[in-house]
Amino acid sequence: MNQLTTFEQSLTLFRERFTDLVKRYDGTSHNSSELERVIDDYSTFILDEGNKASWEALERQAGNELPLLLADLRKMSSLCVAIMEKYRALKLLDGKVDNTDYFKNIESCIEQEFGSFQVTADSTVLLVGSGSFPMTPLFIAKRTGAQVIGIDIDEEAIELGRKVIHKLGSELNIRLEKAFVEQLDVIKDVTHIIFSSTVSNKYELLDQLYELTNEQVVVAMRYGDQLKSLFNYPMQVVNEGKWRLVDTVLRPDHVFDIALYTTVSR
């Protein structure tokens, strides 16, 4: 059995495990331990330099079924991350402490999110795809005193996220809403925007935000290319008349990288 076949089999197995775990989510934390193990295994797999050659060989092969497999993996792993955040929120609200390797990986990188574009107490930060356990809003608001707004299209995630905020940071200036970017009353005042790496239409939203935001806004786009694209939506080309890529923060030991954008003068 060659390396490529083994690699493809691993991807297929992960897809099957993710699909099964998505189906088994029932609004409780009963399956949380199994999902956490799979996500941690997948994170390790994505970050394993030994898989790089197999990934490149798979890209060159690019058979008819490959794009579907990769799209399914990205979609199902993203759904599982969303469910794992729900599990983490449910456990916290039930008085249990939980911190998987995946969450440790995410939390370790939040501080460097905007590079030289510093967040201060006067900033207004928007997180697109805040999820059920809003680590980023809590971290930023606690560290900087900034106003942080999180939006998500999942009603359950917003409800759980608000309960988590109430438990861990009720004194912080954090607001979570089930809303679209154009519905936010403070969108013109937003100074920093973070896109979750698992938001599938993030580049369409970025294009839309050009007309909605002010000229000084800075966008941190979490993304994953190559092997990391199995877990994140990859970087795309932007409209150069609207947005300028000013920096990329590549982090070999983290599950996603960051692209920083500023607006083109209007």
Secondary structure by P-SEA (a helix, b strand, c coil): ccaaaaaaaaaaaaaaaaaaaaaaccccccaaaaaaaaaaaaaaaaacccaaaaaaaaaaacccaaaaaaaaaaaaaaaaaaaaaaaaaaaaaabbbbbcaaaaaaaaccccccccccccccbbbbbccccccaaaaaaaaaacccbbbbbbccaaaaaaaaaaaaaccccccccccccccccccccccccbbbbbccccaaaaaaaaacccccccbbbbbbbccccccccbbbbbbccccccccccccccccccbbbbbbbbccc
